[in-house]
Amino acid sequence: MVIESSRPIAQVARELGMNEGTLANWVNRYRKDHVGDEPPLTVSERARLRELERENRELRMKAEFLGKATASSPRSIGELQV
């Protein structure tokens, strides 16, 4: 269902009533064993992949920045010493 319909693993796992991690392992194993069987990406799929990779990089940078900003700020007003 994941391979043939390109549906998210989490969605299929919920529908089947199984652990998402287990299904992800099975899908990854299938893809590894059948690497040459999958059709190549279309031009629009490649463009979408590049867009998602760029968005992922931006979100990781924002998360890293926010993590550093949070780590350097006081945790609560009670910790402030005047």
C-alpha positions as CSV (number, residue, x, y, z in Angstrom):
1,M,0.0,0.0,0.0
2,V,2.8,2.4,0.8
3,I,4.9,1.5,-2.3
4,E,2.1,1.3,-4.8
5,S,0.1,4.3,-3.7
6,S,2.8,6.5,-2.3
7,R,0.8,7.0,0.8
8,P,2.5,7.9,4.1
9,I,3.7,5.1,6.2
10,A,2.0,6.6,9.3
11,Q,-1.4,6.6,7.6
12,V,-1.1,3.1,6.3
13,A,0.1,1.8,9.7
14,R,-2.9,3.4,11.4
15,E,-5.3,1.9,8.9
16,L,-3.8,-1.5,9.4
17,G,-3.6,-1.1,13.2
18,M,0.1,-1.8,13.4
19,N,3.2,-0.1,14.7
20,E,4.5,2.6,12.4
21,G,8.1,1.7,13.0
22,T,7.5,-1.9,12.1
23,L,5.9,-0.9,8.8
24,A,8.7,1.6,8.1
25,N,11.3,-1.2,8.6
26,W,9.4,-3.4,6.2
27,V,9.1,-0.7,3.6
28,N,12.7,0.3,3.9
29,R,13.8,-3.4,3.5
30,Y,11.5,-3.8,0.5
31,R,13.0,-0.7,-1.1
32,K,16.5,-1.8,-0.4
33,D,15.8,-5.3,-1.9
34,H,14.0,-3.8,-5.0
35,V,16.0,-0.7,-5.6
36,G,15.9,-1.1,-9.4
37,D,12.2,-1.9,-9.6
38,E,10.9,1.5,-8.7
39,P,10.2,3.8,-11.7
40,P,12.4,7.0,-12.0
41,L,11.0,10.2,-10.7
42,T,9.1,12.5,-13.1
43,V,10.3,16.1,-13.7
44,S,7.5,17.4,-11.4
45,E,8.4,14.8,-8.7
46,R,12.1,15.8,-8.8
47,A,11.1,19.5,-8.6
48,R,8.9,18.8,-5.6
49,L,11.7,16.7,-4.0
50,R,14.2,19.6,-4.4
51,E,11.6,22.0,-2.9
52,L,11.0,19.7,0.1
53,E,14.8,19.2,0.7
54,R,15.2,23.0,0.6
55,E,12.4,23.5,3.1
56,N,13.8,20.8,5.3
57,R,17.2,22.5,5.4
58,E,15.5,25.8,6.3
59,L,13.5,24.2,9.1
60,R,16.5,22.5,10.5
61,M,18.4,25.8,10.6
62,K,15.5,27.5,12.3
63,A,15.2,24.7,14.9
64,E,18.9,24.8,15.6
65,F,18.8,28.6,16.0
66,L,15.8,28.4,18.3
67,G,17.4,25.6,20.3
68,K,20.5,27.8,20.8
69,A,18.4,30.8,21.7
70,T,16.4,28.9,24.2
71,A,19.5,27.3,25.8
72,S,21.1,30.7,26.4
73,S,18.0,32.4,27.8
74,P,16.8,32.1,31.5
75,R,14.4,29.2,32.0
76,S,12.0,31.1,34.1
77,I,11.5,34.4,35.8
78,G,12.2,32.8,39.2
79,E,15.8,32.0,38.0
80,L,16.5,35.7,37.3
81,Q,18.7,37.3,39.9
82,V,18.3,41.1,40.2
